[in-house]
Each structure stands twice: as structure tokens, then as C-alpha cells.
Amino acid sequence: MVDRVEAVVIGAGVVGLAVARRLAMAGREVIVLEAADAIGTETSSRNSEVIHAGIYYPKDSWKARFCVAGKTALYKYCQTHGVEHQNCGKFIVATNEEQIFELERLKQAAATNGVPDLEWRTSAEVSAEEPAVFCVRALWSPSTGIIDSHGLMLAYQGDAEEAGAMIAFNTPVESGSVEEDGILLSTGGEAPTTLKAQIVVNSAGLHAQKTASTIAGIPKGTIPPCYYAKGNYYSLVGKPPFKRPIYPVPEKAGLGVHVTVDLGGQVRFGPDVEWIDELNYDVDPARADAFYSAVRAYYPDLPDGSIQPGYSGIRPKLQAPGEAARDFLVQGASEHGISGLVNLYGIESPGLTASLAIADQVALLLGINEPAVI
């Protein structure tokens, strides 16, 4: 027997829940299919919990546009829905004179992205706020923040369910097909079922490409490769010396080993990125050894033996190791030719910050004109 439903969202991470909320609040009948037994068990719960400003991304990229729009919406959402967060700001610090040129480039790039509020700070001004930090100059990003990611997902889930959406846990999508009157999906788990939906949003995160490849009728050439980048985070033992995130000047390979602070005050260093072939969340204590010299460039008093394994997260990347970073891939009918289908590929950082904006773009691609509700 085939059950019919108006819309299916595959994946109950932060973006999938934001999309389910958006569709349900626009009056659509929504079922969320989640392979795990809870919301946000992978990338969405294994990140730095930073509300990003939108500084580092290429001009006019989806990452830049979604981050800036999503940040504004997210702060408003947190305030109106009681999601714990802090608009604490962050410092991007130069530890030698040669790095100041890169800070200037960042300031200009941020303004181009719609983030005109970065401000210069002297070393004395930084020390007044963060006495443990050494720098020769810094940029202050007032719109950066930190957030309770699980609290955010619970709020999205609550909104979606209040609007009539249902979440089916332990329900992996195993196969499907594109048909004339909808998209057929067959699920596994303890209660296998077959659904036919007019709308399908593939927000399966680390498994988005694999999920798409099981649905007959999606052109194989539209499914990009997926690479796994594992970020290892390490916790600082002892009294927290920082009140907010501290980022070094970016490196060619990424943003460098930076400081994040959670809402409980716990200080974490990371990420230490390694490319992996299979999902594995173990954190090797020995990898922290390489952090000490990098961190001491801006935190010279870091004691020996004070960094211990914290946690790891895995990001779905669209580029192979050594290749230039690629943008989010948000595919609608104009890319794959299938009405009612949206595939979300490579949704990594700043996906949490951008979640409400991504949900709005999905609605736009589906022709849903009802205005968003924050």
C-alpha cells in the first residue's frame, strides 16, 4: 500500500527541521524521515555552535548570502522563541605586522558580503577585553555569537509539529523513483513503508548524495561527489581565559586553530581537520600536540598538558582534499528537471547560521509564496 503525503523532508538536522518548519507553516502536509532515533545526531550537533557573521565566504556565494540573511533571522528567532544564545562578538587577531594586510582584505570582503560592521582594535583595546590574548592588531566582529544548537533544533521541531508536521524516527530512505504523479519513497526500519509525495526535500547531510543515488529518475550527472572532512576539537582544562571566540588570521587551508566558547563557558580549540573515507567520531589525543604552537601565537600562556580531547564533527564537502572550497549546492527543477524535488548538497558551515535562509530558498524553488514567519 502506498501512502500519499504532500511533502517529505529527508533528514532531521538543523536545516531539515528549518525546512520542515517553513513548509508546514506555509500550510503544507509534511513528514520528516529521519534515519536516526533523534534530531540532529550528526553534523548539526557536532559543530562549534557559533553564529557566523558572513565574513569569509566568496562574494555572491550562497554561503555568503544565506549566512548574512540567516544570521539576522536567527537572532530574531532566538529572541522570540527563547533559544539560549549570546551576541558576544569575536576578535580576529594578527600576531605580526605582516598579517595586518590580510585583516584589511577580510574587512573589505566582509563589507562586500553585507557585513560592514567590522571595526579595527588595537592590541591594548583587545587586552582590555581579553587579557590572555596577544596580538598587534585585530578586527572586532560585533555580529558574531554563540548558540545552543540543540535548543534551536528543538524550537524548529516544536514549530513544525505545532503546524502539523510529523517526524518519523528510525526511518531511513532506502529507495525511490520519480513518477508522473509524484516521487515514490520506500523506507526501512522497524516499520517499513512506501510514500508518494508531491514535494521531496533531500536534506540528508552526510548522506544526501547516497540518498539521491537510490532514487531512480534523478540524473546521475546531477549528483556531485561527497568527501568527508572530520574536524577534531579539544577542550581547555582549567579556568576559561576567554569570554568570546578568538580567531587567528586565516590560513590558506582554512581558518586556523581558533578558540570557541560555549554558553557554559567551556573553551575549545579547533578544528584539526582530517579527511576520512568512513564516518568515525573518535578523537586522537596525540593530534592535540600540534595545537600548542599555533595557539601560543595568540595565547602565549597556554600551559603544557592543558588541552584534552573534546569531540569531533564531520562536514560533507563537495571538493576533494587540496581543491578550492565549493559553495552550497541547492538544486531545484532547473538543475535536475524534476518538479517538486530539492536536493541540498554540501551543507556544512555556516549551515546552522544560514538555516532559516536556506529554508526560504527551498520554499522559493518549490513555488511556495506564503511569507516566512519568524
N, C-alpha and C positions, 0 to 999 in steps of 0.2 A: 504494500500500500504506500502511496506517495502522499505526503502531507504538503499542502501548499502554504506558503508564507510570503508576505510582501518583500521583506528584506532580511538577509542574513549577513552578519558581520562575523568573519572568521578571526578569532583572536581577542582575548580579553586583557590585553595590556593597556597601557595608558592611552594610546592612540585609538585602539579598537573600542575602548569604552567611551572615549570622547565622540567617536563616530556614531556609536550606537545611541548615545545621548542625543546627538544632533538629529539623527533620523527619527527617533521616537518622539522627540519634542516637536518635530515637524508633522506629526500625525501618522508616521509610517508604522506598520506592524513589524517588529524587529525581534529576531532571535540571534543571540550571540553563541557561537560554537567555540568552546574552549577545550583544548586537549588536556590541560592540567586540571587539578582539583580546586584551584583558587585563582583569583585575579592576579595578574602581573607577577608571575613567578619567575620570569627570565629577565630580559633587558630592562623592563620597567622598574624592577625592584633592586637592580644591581647597577646603580649609577651614582653620580656624585651629588644628586639632589640639588643641583644649582639651577636657579632661574637665570638663564643666559641673556645677556643684553643684545647680542647680534653683531658683535664686533668683528669676528674673524672670517666670516664667510664671503665668498666672491659676490661682487655687485650683481644684483638682479637674480641671484640664485634662489631656488625655493628655500634653501636653508636660511638665507638672509631674510627673505620676505616673510616666511612663516614664523621665524624667531621673533622678529620685531613686532608683528601683529599679534602673535600668540602671547608674548610677554605682557603686553598691555591688557589683553583679555584675561590672562591668567591672574594677574594681580587683582583685577576687579572681581574675578570669580572667587578667589581665596577670601577676599574681604566679605563678600556677600554670602558665602557658604561656610564660613568658619573653618577653613582649611588652614592649619598652622603653617606659618611662613614668616620670613623676615626680609625686609628690603634693606639688607645690611651693606650693600655695595661691595666692591672689591678693588684691590690695588694690583696693577700690572707694573712690575718693578724692573728697572735697569740697574745692573750691578757694576757696570763700567760705562765710560763715556761713549764707547763705540755703539752701544745698544740704544742710545737715545734717538738715533736716526730711525730705528725700527719702531720705536714708540710713536714718533711723528707720523710714520706711514700708517700705523694702526689707527691713530686718531683721525686721519683723513679718510681711511677706508670705512671706519665706523660711521662717520658723518654721511658718506655716500650711501650707506645702508639704511639711513634714517635713524642713526644713533648719534645725535650732535652734542650729547651732554658730557663727553669725556673731558676731564679737567686735569691740567698739569699739577703735580705736587712736588715740592722739594723734599730732600731727604729728611730735613728737620720736621716738616709737616707730616710725613709718613711716620716718623719716630714718635711724634706726639700721639698718634692714634694706635700705632702698633710698635711698641718699644723694642720688640725682639727682631724686627725686620731691618736688614741693612740694604740700602740702595743709594744710588747717586741721583736718581730722578724717578718719577713714577707717573702713571696715569691713574686717575680715580674714575671708576665706573659706578655712578650712583644708582643705576637701574638694575644692577646685578643683585640677586637674592638667593635665599635657600628655602627649601620647602620640604614638607612631609609628603613624600611621593605616595606612600600607601594611603594616607588620609585623602589625597587628591583623587586617587582611583576609587576609593570608597564613595566619595562625593559624586563622581561621574556615574558610578554604578547606581547609586541611590536615585539620581535624577532620571536615568534611563529607565529603571524599573518603575518609578512613580509614573512615568509616561507610558507604561505598558510593555516595555521591553522585557524579555526573558533571557537568562543566561543558562546554557546547558553545559555544565562542567563534565570532565572526563568524556568528552565527545569530540574526538579527532575526526577531521575530514579525511577520508581515505580515497575517495574517487569522485568523479563527477563528469558531467557532459553538458555542452552548450546545445540547447534545443530551440526549436522555433518559438515555443511559448514560455521560455524561462531557462534557468540554469539548474540542472539536477545535481544534488549533492548527496553522497552516501557517507554515513558516519560509522565509526566503530565505537568501542567502549562497551559498557555493560548493557546498554540498551540501543543497539544499532538501529538507525532509522534512515529513511530517504526523504529528502525535502526538495521541493521545486520552488525557486524564488525568482521574482522579477528583478530584484536587486541583490547583488553579492559584492561585498567589500572584503577583499583579501588583505587583512591586517595581521598576518601571522608572524610578523617579525623575522626571527631567525629562520623560520620555516616557510616564508612567503613563496619563495621560488619553488620549493618542493611541493607545496600545496597547489600552486598554479600548474605544475607539470602533471599532476594527477587528473586535471580536468580536461577531458577531450574537447577539442574545439578551440582552445586557446593557442594561437600560433606560437610554435616553439621559439621562433626567432624573436619574439617579443619578451621572452623570459630571460633576464640578464643572469650572469653567473653571480654566485654569492660566496664571499670569503668571510671567515670568522676572525675578528681581532679581539683578543682577550686582554682586558685591562685589569692589572693587579693593583689593589690598593692596600696600603699599610697604615696602621694606626700608631699614633704617638703615645708612648707611655708617659704618664705623669700629668702635671697641671697644664692645661691648654695655654700656650703663649700667644694665641691669635684669637681675634674676635670675628674675623671675616675671611673669605677666600683671598689668597695671595698667589698671583700667577707670575712666573718669570716671563721675560721676553720670549716669544715663540721661537721654536727651533724649526729647521727645515722638515723634520719628520713629524712634527706635532706641536702641542702646546707646552711641552716640557713637563718636568715633575713639579706639580703645583700643590698648594695647600687648599683643602676644603674643610669646612667646619659644619657639622650638622647642628640641628636645633637643640641637641643636648650638650653641645659644646665639645664633642669629640673631634679631635684634629686627625685628618687623614692625609697621607701623601700619595700621589699617583697621577695618572696611571702609568704603570710599567707595562707596555704593550708587547704582546707576543702573538704571532699568527699561528692559528691552530687549525687542524683538519676536523676534529671531533669536539663536541661540546664537553667541556671539562672545567669545573669551577675550583679546582684545587689551587692553593696559593703557596708557592715555594718560598720558604723563609729566606733562602740564600739570595734570592733576587733583590731583596731589600738592600743588600750590601752596596749596590751601585748607586743607591739613592743618596748616601751621605754627602758625597762631594757636590752633587747637584743642589741639594737642599742648603748646604752650608754656604753656597754663594749668596743667598739672601737671608739665611737663618744661621749665622756663624756659631751660635752657642748650642747647636744641636748636639746633645750628649751621645757618646758611643753607646750602642746597645739599646737605644730608646725607640727603635722602630720595630714593630712586630706585625705579622701577617694579619690583614683585616678581612677583605673579601675580594671577589673578582666579579667582573661583568663581561659579557660578550656582545660585541656590536656586529650587526650584519653590514658588511662593506660591499660596495659594488666594484671596487678596484682591487687588483691583486697587490701583494706586497711590492713596494717600490714604485707603484704607479701613482699618478696625481690623484688627489681626493676627488670623488664624484658626488654629485648632488643627489638629493632625494629623487626618486623616480615615482611619479604619481600618474598612473596610466588609466585613461578613460577610453571610451569607444573610438576616439580619433586615432589612438595608437594601435589598439588590437582589434577593432572592428566589431566588438560585442556590446550590444546595448545592455545597460544595467550593470555592467561589471567595472569595478575599480580595483586595480592592483596597486598596493603600496610596497615598494621595494627600497631596501637600503635605508629604512627609517631608524636612524641612530640619533646621537646628539646633534642638534638640540630638540629631539623629538618630544620630550616631556614639555619643555617650554612652549613648543610650537603646536601642541596637541589640539587646542581649540581652533587654531587657524587651519590646520590640516583637515579637521572635521568640516570646516566651512568650505574648503576647496572640494572635498569629496561631494558634499551636497550640491555644489555648483555643477560639477561634472555630471551629476545624476539628474540635473534639471529641477532640483528642489529649490523653490524660490521663497518658501516661508522664511522669514528673518530669524537669525540666530537669537537665542535667549541666554543671557549670562546670569 
